[in-house]
Amino acid sequence: MQQDIVIVGGGAGGLELAARLGRRFGPVEGRRRVLLIDRSIFHLWKPTLHEVAAGSLDSHQEGLSYPVLARRNHFSFAFGELAGLDAAARTLSLSPVLGEDGRELIPERTVAFGTLVLAIGSGSNLFDTPGAAEHAHLLENVADAEAFNARLTAAFLAAAWSEHHALSIAIVGAGATGVELSTELIEGHDELSAGLTESQKFGLTVTLVEAAPRILGGLPERVSDKAARALGAKGVRILTSARVERVRSDGLETSQGFVPSDLIVWAAGVKAPRSNRDYGLQIGRLNQFIVDDRLRTSAAGVYAMGDCAEAPGPDGRPVPARAQAAAQQAAYLARALGRPDSDPGPYVYRDRGSLVSLGGDRGVGSLMGALGGPDFLIEGLLAKWAYMALHLDHHRAIIGVRRTVLLAVSRLLHRRVSGRLKLH
């Protein structure tokens, strides 16, 4: 295969870039010029993985098919996973695709490119914690979230008939993912309990374990304080300044003592895969591709964006691994690659603020970042609506306004009928 522009990774940033470029070049030129490669056949917005894990979101209903998105946005799609890169020869290789029985369905392929954009995301940073890889669940992709949900469903059923009628879950890391997952678990348990007999009802203990002095350390302190109070009111136990020293099958050994747990989720830290070192590009301490202020890597014609890129930020620190950063970078590269005869200037990250869902009709966050200041605080239903608007805006960028409205209405109606918690 040969394509003018190849984008590897169909996450929030990679997919938005492919859609923008496809529409820019049009129905005929777009399909010939733009190729998106991803190891999944459908797209799910990564910030919703905690909802899939807790059972409040059906990934198969929420997911959007890449081939359908490619047809509507005038780009091409190939199913595969990056295996190798020869930047000098401008070629990359894709791993063979195997079936469930181990048979080879698609052989290894080589793709030639004129321009390459790496948007392959990142994974979890386990900080070399003993036992973390063996006993903790990660939430890096849809498969991880679905695997945890299967374990959670089984644990719910077992707890309902156990002698102690109790279930404990520990979440390592009190960033946005950890905080939002804790609220989804509590609310899911509440909905399940409402439909059980008294003899089947069981207690759920959710413990957030954070090494820093407070939760949501990347957000303003007022946001952190309000979120902590809201979590406490829901019954979430918060353990701060607690460094995890070892993960066991029955709990966590921390600097503040042992935390017993039936299920453990690791939601602390971000680190790109070690395989990024094999592609001949300059990488940073977290295995991210080092890029300049135009998102160019150390190889000519190769760009990187999103969580896999270490891009210079306005304050001298790298751009944070956030969905809003990936969306901004997609818009920038769409201008740079879509109109190569014009100079878009350097990429500048603009912090639009941060929002955290606290379940139900509650949320908390700061808006506008540097424009409004870190003290521009919103909370409650307004914050929840703003949080939902971010998700809808991502859909708008890839399926348009009309389809986004129809999708939002259909999902709202489906939730009203099927309920919040999904155990199937």
The 8 nearest C-alpha neighbors of each residue, nearest first, counted from 0:
[[1, 110, 111, 109, 2, 108, 112, 90],
 [2, 0, 111, 110, 112, 3, 113, 109],
 [1, 3, 112, 32, 4, 5, 111, 33],
 [2, 4, 113, 32, 112, 114, 33, 5],
 [5, 3, 114, 33, 2, 32, 115, 113],
 [6, 4, 34, 115, 33, 35, 112, 116],
 [5, 7, 116, 35, 115, 117, 34, 36],
 [8, 6, 36, 117, 118, 35, 119, 37],
 [9, 7, 119, 118, 37, 13, 10, 36],
 [8, 10, 14, 13, 37, 11, 7, 36],
 [9, 11, 13, 12, 14, 8, 44, 42],
 [10, 12, 14, 13, 15, 44, 325, 322],
 [13, 11, 325, 326, 15, 329, 10, 14],
 [14, 12, 9, 16, 10, 118, 15, 8],
 [13, 15, 9, 17, 16, 12, 11, 10],
 [14, 16, 18, 12, 17, 13, 397, 19],
 [17, 15, 329, 19, 13, 14, 18, 333],
 [18, 16, 14, 20, 15, 19, 21, 13],
 [19, 17, 15, 21, 72, 16, 20, 397],
 [18, 20, 16, 22, 21, 17, 23, 15],
 [21, 19, 23, 17, 22, 18, 333, 337],
 [22, 20, 29, 73, 74, 18, 23, 24],
 [21, 23, 25, 19, 20, 24, 72, 73],
 [22, 24, 20, 21, 25, 19, 337, 29],
 [25, 23, 29, 28, 21, 22, 20, 26],
 [24, 26, 22, 29, 23, 28, 27, 21],
 [27, 25, 73, 29, 28, 30, 24, 22],
 [28, 26, 29, 25, 30, 31, 73, 24],
 [27, 29, 31, 24, 25, 30, 32, 26],
 [28, 30, 21, 24, 25, 73, 74, 32],
 [31, 29, 74, 75, 73, 32, 28, 33],
 [32, 30, 28, 29, 33, 2, 27, 75],
 [31, 33, 3, 29, 2, 30, 4, 28],
 [34, 32, 4, 74, 29, 30, 5, 31],
 [35, 33, 75, 5, 76, 74, 6, 4],
 [34, 36, 6, 76, 7, 5, 75, 77],
 [37, 35, 7, 77, 78, 8, 76, 6],
 [36, 38, 8, 39, 78, 9, 79, 7],
 [39, 37, 79, 80, 78, 40, 36, 8],
 [40, 38, 37, 41, 78, 42, 79, 9],
 [39, 41, 65, 64, 78, 38, 42, 37],
 [42, 40, 64, 65, 63, 39, 62, 43],
 [41, 43, 63, 62, 64, 65, 44, 9],
 [42, 44, 62, 45, 63, 61, 41, 58],
 [45, 43, 46, 47, 11, 42, 10, 48],
 [44, 46, 47, 48, 43, 10, 140, 11],
 [47, 45, 48, 44, 49, 176, 322, 390],
 [48, 46, 45, 50, 49, 44, 51, 43],
 [49, 47, 51, 50, 45, 46, 144, 52],
 [48, 50, 52, 180, 51, 47, 53, 176],
 [51, 49, 53, 55, 56, 48, 52, 47],
 [52, 50, 56, 48, 54, 49, 53, 144],
 [51, 53, 144, 148, 49, 50, 54, 147],
 [54, 52, 50, 51, 184, 55, 183, 148],
 [53, 55, 421, 51, 420, 52, 56, 50],
 [54, 56, 420, 50, 419, 53, 421, 51],
 [57, 55, 51, 50, 54, 58, 421, 61],
 [58, 56, 60, 59, 61, 51, 55, 54],
 [57, 59, 61, 60, 62, 56, 51, 43],
 [60, 58, 62, 57, 61, 63, 41, 56],
 [59, 61, 57, 58, 62, 63, 56, 410],
 [60, 62, 58, 59, 57, 63, 43, 56],
 [63, 61, 43, 42, 59, 58, 60, 41],
 [62, 64, 42, 41, 65, 61, 43, 68],
 [65, 63, 41, 67, 66, 40, 42, 68],
 [64, 66, 68, 41, 67, 40, 69, 63],
 [67, 65, 69, 68, 64, 76, 70, 75],
 [68, 66, 70, 69, 64, 65, 71, 63],
 [67, 69, 65, 71, 66, 70, 72, 64],
 [70, 68, 74, 66, 72, 67, 71, 75],
 [69, 71, 67, 73, 68, 72, 66, 74],
 [70, 72, 68, 69, 73, 67, 398, 74],
 [71, 73, 18, 69, 21, 22, 70, 74],
 [74, 72, 21, 26, 29, 70, 30, 69],
 [73, 75, 30, 21, 69, 29, 33, 72],
 [76, 74, 34, 30, 69, 33, 35, 73],
 [75, 77, 35, 34, 36, 66, 69, 78],
 [78, 76, 36, 35, 79, 37, 75, 34],
 [77, 79, 37, 38, 36, 40, 76, 39],
 [80, 78, 38, 37, 93, 36, 77, 94],
 [79, 81, 38, 93, 94, 37, 82, 78],
 [80, 82, 93, 83, 92, 94, 79, 91],
 [83, 81, 93, 94, 92, 80, 84, 91],
 [84, 82, 92, 91, 81, 278, 85, 93],
 [83, 85, 91, 278, 86, 90, 92, 82],
 [86, 84, 90, 88, 87, 89, 91, 83],
 [85, 87, 89, 88, 84, 298, 90, 301],
 [88, 86, 89, 85, 298, 90, 299, 84],
 [87, 89, 85, 86, 90, 111, 91, 84],
 [90, 88, 86, 87, 112, 85, 111, 113],
 [89, 91, 111, 85, 110, 88, 112, 84],
 [92, 90, 84, 110, 83, 109, 85, 111],
 [91, 93, 109, 83, 82, 108, 110, 81],
 [92, 94, 81, 82, 108, 80, 107, 79],
 [93, 95, 107, 82, 80, 81, 96, 79],
 [96, 94, 107, 106, 105, 97, 93, 103],
 [95, 97, 105, 104, 103, 94, 106, 98],
 [98, 96, 103, 104, 102, 101, 95, 99],
 [97, 99, 101, 102, 100, 104, 103, 96],
 [98, 100, 101, 97, 102, 103, 104, 96],
 [99, 101, 98, 102, 97, 103, 104, 96],
 [102, 100, 98, 97, 99, 103, 104, 96],
 [101, 103, 98, 97, 100, 104, 99, 96],
 [104, 102, 97, 105, 96, 98, 101, 106],
 [103, 105, 97, 96, 98, 102, 106, 95],
 [104, 106, 96, 95, 103, 107, 97, 108],
 [107, 105, 95, 108, 96, 103, 104, 94],
 [106, 108, 95, 94, 93, 105, 92, 109],
 [109, 107, 93, 92, 106, 110, 94, 95],
 [108, 110, 92, 91, 93, 0, 111, 90],
 [109, 111, 0, 91, 90, 1, 92, 112],
 [112, 110, 90, 1, 89, 0, 2, 91],
 [113, 111, 2, 3, 114, 89, 1, 90],
 [112, 114, 3, 4, 89, 115, 2, 300],
 [115, 113, 4, 300, 112, 301, 3, 5],
 [114, 116, 301, 5, 4, 6, 302, 300],
 [117, 115, 302, 6, 303, 301, 5, 118],
 [116, 118, 303, 7, 119, 6, 302, 304],
 [119, 117, 8, 304, 13, 7, 120, 305],
 [120, 118, 8, 117, 307, 7, 121, 10],
 [121, 119, 306, 307, 118, 305, 271, 122],
 [122, 120, 271, 307, 306, 270, 272, 269],
 [121, 123, 270, 271, 139, 269, 272, 124],
 [124, 122, 269, 270, 268, 125, 267, 139],
 [123, 125, 268, 270, 269, 126, 267, 122],
 [124, 126, 127, 128, 123, 131, 268, 267],
 [125, 127, 128, 124, 268, 123, 129, 131],
 [128, 126, 125, 129, 131, 124, 130, 132],
 [127, 129, 126, 131, 125, 245, 244, 130],
 [130, 128, 245, 131, 246, 127, 244, 132],
 [129, 131, 246, 133, 132, 134, 245, 247],
 [132, 130, 246, 135, 133, 134, 129, 128],
 [131, 133, 130, 134, 135, 125, 129, 136],
 [134, 132, 130, 131, 135, 246, 248, 247],
 [133, 135, 131, 248, 130, 132, 247, 246],
 [136, 134, 263, 131, 264, 265, 132, 133],
 [135, 137, 264, 265, 263, 147, 134, 138],
 [138, 136, 265, 139, 264, 143, 135, 266],
 [139, 137, 143, 144, 140, 48, 136, 266],
 [138, 140, 122, 137, 143, 123, 141, 144],
 [141, 139, 143, 142, 138, 144, 48, 45],
 [142, 140, 144, 143, 145, 48, 139, 58],
 [141, 143, 145, 144, 140, 146, 139, 138],
 [144, 142, 146, 138, 140, 141, 145, 137],
 [143, 145, 52, 141, 147, 146, 138, 142],
 [144, 146, 148, 142, 147, 143, 52, 141],
 [147, 145, 143, 149, 148, 144, 142, 150],
 [148, 146, 150, 144, 149, 145, 52, 151],
 [147, 149, 52, 151, 145, 150, 146, 53],
 [148, 150, 146, 152, 147, 151, 145, 153],
 [151, 149, 147, 153, 148, 152, 154, 146],
 [150, 152, 148, 154, 149, 153, 147, 155],
 [153, 151, 155, 149, 154, 150, 148, 422],
 [152, 154, 150, 156, 151, 155, 157, 149],
 [155, 153, 151, 157, 152, 156, 158, 150],
 [156, 154, 152, 158, 153, 157, 151, 159],
 [155, 157, 159, 153, 154, 158, 152, 160],
 [156, 158, 154, 159, 160, 155, 161, 153],
 [159, 157, 161, 164, 155, 160, 156, 165],
 [158, 160, 199, 156, 157, 201, 200, 164],
 [161, 159, 158, 157, 199, 162, 164, 156],
 [162, 160, 158, 164, 163, 159, 157, 165],
 [161, 163, 164, 160, 158, 165, 159, 157],
 [162, 164, 165, 161, 158, 201, 160, 166],
 [165, 163, 201, 158, 161, 162, 159, 202],
 [164, 166, 202, 201, 163, 158, 203, 167],
 [167, 165, 203, 158, 202, 204, 261, 168],
 [168, 166, 204, 260, 261, 203, 205, 262],
 [167, 169, 262, 205, 260, 263, 261, 204],
 [170, 168, 206, 263, 260, 205, 207, 264],
 [169, 171, 264, 207, 263, 265, 208, 206],
 [172, 170, 265, 208, 266, 267, 207, 264],
 [171, 173, 267, 266, 209, 177, 174, 208],
 [174, 172, 177, 214, 209, 178, 215, 207],
 [173, 175, 215, 177, 176, 172, 178, 214],
 [174, 176, 178, 177, 179, 355, 215, 173],
 [177, 175, 179, 178, 174, 180, 266, 49],
 [176, 178, 173, 180, 174, 179, 175, 172],
 [177, 179, 175, 181, 180, 173, 176, 174],
 [178, 180, 176, 182, 181, 177, 356, 175],
 [179, 181, 183, 177, 49, 182, 178, 176],
 [180, 182, 184, 178, 179, 183, 177, 185],
 [183, 181, 185, 179, 184, 180, 358, 357],
 [184, 182, 180, 186, 185, 181, 187, 53],
 [183, 185, 187, 181, 182, 53, 186, 188],
 [186, 184, 182, 188, 187, 183, 189, 181],
 [187, 185, 189, 183, 188, 184, 182, 190],
 [188, 186, 184, 190, 189, 185, 420, 183],
 [187, 189, 191, 185, 186, 190, 192, 184],
 [190, 188, 186, 192, 187, 191, 185, 193],
 [191, 189, 187, 193, 188, 192, 186, 420],
 [190, 192, 188, 193, 189, 194, 187, 195],
 [193, 191, 189, 195, 194, 190, 200, 188],
 [192, 194, 190, 191, 195, 189, 196, 200],
 [193, 195, 192, 191, 196, 190, 200, 189],
 [196, 194, 192, 193, 199, 200, 197, 191],
 [195, 197, 199, 198, 200, 194, 192, 193],
 [196, 198, 200, 199, 195, 192, 201, 193],
 [197, 199, 196, 200, 195, 159, 160, 201],
 [200, 198, 159, 196, 197, 195, 160, 201],
 [201, 199, 197, 192, 159, 198, 195, 196],
 [202, 200, 164, 165, 159, 158, 199, 203],
 [201, 203, 165, 166, 164, 204, 200, 167],
 [202, 204, 166, 167, 165, 205, 201, 188],
 [205, 203, 167, 168, 166, 206, 202, 235],
 [204, 206, 168, 235, 169, 167, 236, 203],
 [205, 207, 236, 169, 237, 235, 170, 208],
 [208, 206, 237, 170, 238, 173, 169, 236],
 [207, 209, 238, 171, 172, 239, 170, 206],
 [208, 210, 239, 172, 173, 211, 241, 240],
 [209, 211, 240, 241, 242, 239, 212, 208],
 [210, 212, 240, 213, 209, 239, 216, 214],
 [211, 213, 240, 239, 210, 214, 209, 216],
 [214, 212, 211, 239, 216, 215, 223, 209],
 [213, 215, 173, 216, 223, 174, 209, 211],
 [216, 214, 174, 217, 223, 218, 173, 175],
 [215, 217, 214, 218, 213, 174, 211, 223],
 [216, 218, 215, 219, 174, 214, 220, 223],
 [217, 219, 216, 215, 220, 222, 223, 353],
 [220, 218, 222, 221, 373, 223, 217, 374],
 [219, 221, 223, 222, 224, 218, 216, 215],
 [222, 220, 224, 223, 219, 225, 374, 376],
 [223, 221, 225, 220, 219, 224, 364, 226],
 [222, 224, 220, 226, 221, 215, 225, 214],
 [223, 225, 227, 221, 226, 222, 220, 228],
 [226, 224, 228, 222, 227, 223, 229, 221],
 [225, 227, 229, 223, 228, 224, 230, 222],
 [226, 228, 224, 230, 225, 229, 223, 231],
 [227, 229, 231, 225, 226, 230, 232, 224],
 [230, 228, 226, 232, 231, 227, 225, 233],
 [231, 229, 233, 227, 235, 232, 228, 226],
 [230, 232, 228, 234, 235, 233, 229, 227],
 [231, 233, 229, 230, 234, 228, 235, 227],
 [234, 232, 230, 231, 235, 229, 185, 182],
 [233, 235, 231, 232, 236, 230, 204, 205],
 [236, 234, 231, 230, 205, 233, 206, 237],
 [235, 237, 206, 205, 207, 234, 238, 231],
 [238, 236, 207, 206, 235, 239, 208, 231],
 [237, 239, 208, 207, 209, 241, 236, 240],
 [238, 240, 209, 241, 212, 213, 210, 211],
 [241, 239, 210, 212, 211, 209, 242, 238],
 [242, 240, 210, 239, 254, 255, 209, 253],
 [241, 243, 210, 254, 253, 244, 240, 209],
 [244, 242, 253, 245, 252, 241, 254, 251],
 [245, 243, 253, 252, 242, 128, 254, 246],
 [246, 244, 129, 252, 243, 128, 130, 251],
 [245, 247, 130, 251, 131, 129, 252, 250],
 [248, 246, 250, 249, 251, 130, 134, 245],
 [247, 249, 134, 250, 246, 261, 260, 262],
 [250, 248, 247, 260, 261, 259, 251, 262],
 [251, 249, 259, 260, 247, 258, 248, 246],
 [252, 250, 246, 258, 257, 247, 253, 245],
 [251, 253, 257, 245, 244, 243, 256, 246],
 [254, 252, 243, 256, 244, 255, 242, 241],
 [253, 255, 242, 241, 256, 243, 244, 252],
 [256, 254, 253, 241, 257, 242, 240, 252],
 [255, 257, 253, 254, 252, 258, 251, 241],
 [256, 258, 252, 251, 253, 259, 250, 255],
 [257, 259, 251, 250, 260, 252, 256, 253],
 [260, 258, 250, 249, 257, 251, 261, 167],
 [261, 259, 250, 167, 168, 249, 262, 169],
 [260, 262, 167, 168, 249, 166, 263, 250],
 [263, 261, 168, 260, 169, 167, 264, 135],
 [262, 264, 169, 135, 168, 170, 136, 260],
 [265, 263, 136, 170, 135, 137, 171, 266],
 [264, 266, 171, 137, 135, 267, 136, 170],
 [267, 265, 172, 171, 177, 264, 176, 268],
 [268, 266, 172, 265, 171, 124, 123, 269],
 [267, 269, 124, 123, 266, 270, 125, 172],
 [270, 268, 123, 124, 122, 121, 271, 267],
 [269, 271, 124, 285, 122, 123, 121, 272],
 [270, 272, 121, 286, 122, 287, 307, 285],
 [273, 271, 274, 275, 121, 122, 286, 270],
 [272, 274, 275, 276, 286, 271, 277, 285],
 [273, 275, 276, 272, 277, 278, 286, 271],
 [276, 274, 273, 277, 272, 278, 286, 287],
 [275, 277, 274, 278, 273, 279, 286, 282],
 [278, 276, 275, 274, 279, 83, 280, 273],
 [279, 277, 84, 280, 276, 275, 83, 85],
 [280, 278, 277, 276, 281, 84, 86, 85],
 [281, 279, 278, 297, 282, 298, 288, 296],
 [280, 282, 289, 297, 288, 279, 283, 296],
 [283, 281, 288, 289, 287, 286, 280, 276],
 [284, 282, 286, 287, 285, 289, 288, 309],
 [283, 285, 286, 282, 287, 270, 309, 271],
 [284, 286, 270, 287, 283, 271, 282, 269],
 [287, 285, 271, 283, 282, 284, 273, 275],
 [288, 286, 307, 308, 282, 283, 285, 309],
 [287, 289, 282, 308, 309, 281, 307, 290],
 [290, 288, 309, 282, 281, 296, 308, 283],
 [289, 291, 296, 294, 295, 310, 309, 288],
 [292, 290, 294, 293, 295, 310, 311, 296],
 [291, 293, 345, 346, 294, 311, 290, 310],
 [292, 294, 345, 291, 346, 295, 290, 344],
 [295, 293, 290, 291, 292, 302, 303, 296],
 [296, 294, 302, 290, 291, 293, 301, 303],
 [295, 297, 290, 302, 298, 301, 289, 303],
 [296, 298, 280, 281, 299, 295, 290, 289],
 [299, 297, 296, 301, 300, 86, 280, 295],
 [300, 298, 301, 297, 296, 295, 86, 87],
 [299, 301, 114, 115, 298, 302, 113, 295],
 [302, 300, 115, 299, 298, 296, 116, 114],
 [301, 303, 295, 116, 296, 294, 115, 117],
 [304, 302, 117, 116, 308, 294, 118, 296],
 [305, 303, 308, 118, 307, 117, 328, 325],
 [304, 306, 325, 307, 308, 118, 12, 120],
 [305, 307, 120, 320, 121, 308, 304, 321],
 [308, 306, 120, 287, 121, 305, 271, 119],
 [309, 307, 288, 287, 304, 303, 306, 305],
 [308, 310, 289, 287, 288, 317, 290, 311],
 [309, 311, 317, 290, 318, 308, 312, 291],
 [312, 310, 317, 318, 316, 292, 315, 309],
 [311, 313, 318, 317, 316, 315, 314, 348],
 [312, 314, 315, 348, 311, 347, 316, 318],
 [315, 313, 316, 312, 317, 311, 318, 348],
 [316, 314, 312, 313, 311, 317, 318, 310],
 [315, 317, 312, 314, 311, 318, 313, 319],
 [318, 316, 311, 312, 310, 309, 319, 315],
 [317, 319, 312, 310, 311, 316, 320, 309],
 [320, 318, 321, 317, 324, 306, 312, 316],
 [321, 319, 306, 318, 305, 324, 322, 269],
 [320, 322, 324, 323, 319, 325, 306, 305],
 [321, 323, 325, 324, 326, 11, 320, 12],
 [322, 324, 326, 321, 325, 327, 351, 350],
 [323, 325, 327, 321, 322, 326, 328, 305],
 [326, 324, 305, 12, 328, 322, 323, 327],
 [325, 327, 329, 323, 12, 324, 328, 322],
 [328, 326, 324, 330, 329, 325, 323, 331],
 [327, 329, 331, 325, 330, 326, 332, 324],
 [330, 328, 16, 326, 332, 12, 331, 327],
 [329, 331, 333, 327, 328, 332, 326, 334],
 [330, 332, 328, 334, 329, 333, 327, 335],
 [333, 331, 335, 329, 334, 330, 336, 328],
 [332, 334, 330, 337, 331, 336, 335, 20],
 [335, 333, 337, 332, 331, 336, 338, 330],
 [334, 336, 332, 333, 338, 337, 339, 343],
 [337, 335, 339, 333, 338, 334, 332, 20],
 [336, 338, 334, 333, 335, 20, 339, 23],
 [337, 339, 340, 336, 335, 341, 334, 333],
 [340, 338, 336, 341, 335, 337, 342, 334],
 [341, 339, 338, 342, 335, 337, 336, 343],
 [342, 340, 339, 338, 343, 335, 334, 344],
 [341, 343, 344, 335, 340, 339, 338, 334],
 [344, 342, 335, 341, 334, 345, 331, 346],
 [343, 345, 342, 346, 293, 335, 292, 341],
 [346, 344, 293, 292, 347, 343, 294, 291],
 [345, 347, 292, 293, 348, 344, 331, 294],
 [348, 346, 345, 349, 313, 312, 292, 311],
 [349, 347, 312, 350, 346, 313, 324, 318],
 [350, 348, 351, 347, 369, 368, 324, 327],
 [349, 351, 368, 352, 369, 348, 367, 323],
 [352, 350, 367, 368, 366, 349, 353, 369],
 [351, 353, 366, 368, 367, 365, 350, 354],
 [354, 352, 364, 365, 366, 355, 351, 218],
 [353, 355, 364, 363, 386, 365, 356, 382],
 [354, 356, 363, 362, 364, 175, 357, 353],
 [357, 355, 362, 358, 179, 383, 361, 363],
 [358, 356, 362, 361, 182, 179, 355, 359],
 [359, 357, 356, 182, 361, 183, 360, 362],
 [358, 360, 361, 357, 186, 356, 383, 362],
 [361, 359, 380, 383, 358, 379, 362, 357],
 [362, 360, 379, 357, 380, 383, 359, 358],
 [361, 363, 356, 383, 382, 357, 379, 378],
 [364, 362, 378, 382, 355, 377, 354, 379],
 [363, 365, 354, 353, 377, 222, 376, 355],
 [364, 366, 376, 352, 375, 353, 377, 373],
 [365, 367, 352, 368, 375, 351, 353, 364],
 [366, 368, 351, 352, 371, 370, 369, 350],
 [369, 367, 352, 351, 350, 372, 370, 366],
 [368, 370, 372, 371, 367, 350, 373, 351],
 [371, 369, 367, 368, 372, 351, 350, 366],
 [372, 370, 367, 369, 368, 375, 366, 373],
 [371, 373, 369, 368, 374, 370, 375, 367],
 [372, 374, 375, 368, 219, 365, 371, 369],
 [375, 373, 372, 376, 365, 219, 371, 221],
 [376, 374, 365, 373, 372, 371, 366, 377],
 [377, 375, 365, 374, 364, 366, 378, 222],
 [378, 376, 382, 364, 363, 365, 381, 375],
 [377, 379, 363, 382, 362, 381, 364, 380],
 [378, 380, 361, 362, 382, 381, 363, 383],
 [379, 381, 383, 360, 361, 382, 384, 362],
 [382, 380, 384, 383, 379, 378, 385, 377],
 [381, 383, 378, 362, 385, 380, 384, 363],
 [384, 382, 362, 380, 386, 385, 381, 361],
 [385, 383, 387, 381, 386, 382, 388, 380],
 [384, 386, 388, 382, 383, 387, 381, 389],
 [387, 385, 383, 384, 388, 389, 354, 382],
 [386, 388, 384, 390, 389, 385, 383, 391],
 [387, 389, 385, 391, 386, 390, 392, 384],
 [390, 388, 392, 387, 386, 391, 393, 385],
 [391, 389, 387, 393, 388, 392, 394, 386],
 [390, 392, 388, 394, 393, 389, 395, 387],
 [391, 393, 395, 389, 394, 390, 388, 396],
 [394, 392, 396, 390, 391, 395, 389, 397],
 [395, 393, 391, 397, 392, 396, 398, 403],
 [396, 394, 399, 392, 400, 393, 398, 397],
 [395, 397, 393, 394, 399, 398, 392, 15],
 [398, 396, 394, 395, 18, 399, 15, 393],
 [399, 397, 395, 394, 402, 396, 403, 400],
 [400, 398, 395, 402, 401, 396, 397, 403],
 [399, 401, 403, 395, 402, 404, 398, 396],
 [402, 400, 404, 403, 399, 405, 398, 395],
 [401, 403, 405, 404, 400, 399, 406, 398],
 [404, 402, 406, 400, 401, 405, 395, 394],
 [403, 405, 407, 401, 402, 406, 408, 400],
 [406, 404, 402, 408, 403, 407, 409, 401],
 [405, 407, 403, 409, 404, 408, 402, 410],
 [408, 406, 404, 410, 405, 409, 403, 411],
 [407, 409, 411, 405, 410, 406, 404, 412],
 [410, 408, 406, 412, 411, 407, 413, 405],
 [411, 409, 413, 407, 412, 408, 414, 406],
 [410, 412, 408, 414, 413, 409, 407, 415],
 [411, 413, 415, 409, 410, 414, 408, 416],
 [412, 414, 410, 416, 415, 411, 417, 409],
 [415, 413, 418, 417, 411, 416, 412, 410],
 [414, 416, 412, 413, 418, 417, 411, 419],
 [417, 415, 413, 414, 418, 412, 411, 419],
 [416, 418, 414, 415, 413, 419, 421, 420],
 [419, 417, 414, 415, 416, 420, 421, 413],
 [418, 420, 55, 414, 421, 417, 187, 190],
 [419, 421, 55, 54, 187, 418, 422, 190],
 [422, 420, 54, 423, 55, 419, 57, 56],
 [423, 421, 152, 420, 54, 148, 149, 55],
 [422, 421, 152, 54, 149, 57, 420, 148]]
